[in-house]
């Protein structure tokens, strides 16, 4: 006999569970997923990012821009999570700039229209 509940069997239970998660946690989880995916697309998870087969700067740009929009739009709700997310975003923006063979003009890098320049 399996004593563990089958959460997938009851859609109402899933909705209640999701509704019980505080908004700041949902936003933070989304931001962390965007950060992780952007780092992967910059090749940062490989021993040598410069030769990473995973590097895809177009995808990284999209993810960093989405992250910048999320962090900027929700900053007032993030509390203690805001500064670490902003720092992570700034690190990804800097890594993107360093990785690019032809860096974007200042202020036109991924997400910079939302965040301004990080330095």
C-alpha positions in Angstrom: 0.0 0.0 0.0 1.3 3.5 -0.8 0.6 5.9 2.0 1.9 9.0 0.1 -0.8 11.1 -1.4 -0.9 11.4 -5.2 -0.9 15.1 -5.7 -1.2 14.9 -9.5 -4.6 13.1 -9.1 -6.4 16.1 -7.7 -6.1 19.4 -9.7 -7.8 21.3 -6.9 -5.2 20.2 -4.4 -2.5 21.5 -6.8 -4.2 24.9 -7.1 -4.5 25.1 -3.3 -0.8 24.2 -2.9 0.3 26.8 -5.4 -2.0 29.4 -3.8 -0.3 28.8 -0.5 3.2 29.7 -1.8 4.0 33.4 -1.0 4.4 35.6 -4.1 8.0 36.5 -3.1 8.9 32.8 -3.2 7.3 32.3 -6.6 9.1 35.4 -8.0 12.4 34.3 -6.4 12.1 30.8 -7.8 11.5 32.2 -11.3 14.5 34.5 -11.0 16.8 31.7 -9.9 15.6 29.5 -12.8 16.3 32.4 -15.2 19.7 33.0 -13.7 20.6 29.3 -13.9 19.5 29.0 -17.5 21.4 32.2 -18.5 24.6 30.9 -16.8 24.3 27.6 -18.7 23.9 29.5 -22.0 27.0 31.6 -21.2 28.9 28.3 -20.6 29.6 29.2 -17.0 28.8 25.7 -15.8 31.6 24.2 -17.9 35.3 24.0 -16.8 36.2 26.3 -19.8 33.4 28.6 -20.7 35.3 29.7 -23.8 35.0 26.3 -25.4 31.6 25.3 -24.0 29.3 23.5 -26.4 26.4 24.9 -24.4 27.2 28.6 -25.1 24.4 30.3 -26.9 24.6 34.1 -26.5 21.3 34.8 -28.2 19.5 32.6 -25.6 21.5 34.1 -22.8 20.5 37.6 -23.9 16.8 36.7 -23.8 17.1 35.1 -20.4 19.1 38.0 -18.9 16.6 40.5 -20.3 13.7 38.6 -18.8 15.5 38.3 -15.5 16.2 42.1 -15.5 12.5 42.8 -16.2 11.4 40.5 -13.4 13.8 41.8 -10.8 13.2 45.4 -11.7 9.4 45.1 -11.8 9.2 43.1 -8.5 12.0 44.8 -6.6 9.8 46.4 -4.1 8.3 43.0 -3.1 11.5 41.0 -2.8 12.7 42.3 0.6 15.9 40.6 1.6 16.1 38.7 -1.7 16.4 41.9 -3.8 20.1 42.6 -3.4 21.3 39.1 -4.0 19.1 38.9 -7.2 20.4 42.2 -8.4 24.0 41.1 -7.7 23.4 37.9 -9.6 21.8 39.8 -12.5 24.8 42.3 -12.6 27.2 39.3 -12.7 25.4 37.8 -15.6 25.3 41.1 -17.5 29.1 41.5 -16.9 29.8 37.9 -18.0 27.7 38.4 -21.1 29.7 41.6 -21.9 33.0 39.8 -21.3 31.9 36.8 -23.4 30.8 38.8 -26.4 33.2 39.1 -29.3 31.5 42.4 -30.1 30.1 43.9 -26.9 26.9 45.9 -27.0 27.2 49.7 -26.6 27.0 50.7 -23.0 23.4 50.7 -21.9 22.3 48.4 -24.7 23.4 45.1 -23.2 20.9 42.4 -22.1 18.4 43.9 -19.6 20.2 47.2 -19.4 17.1 49.1 -20.6 15.4 47.9 -17.4 18.3 48.1 -15.0 20.6 50.9 -16.3 24.3 50.2 -16.2 25.8 48.0 -13.5 29.3 48.7 -12.7 
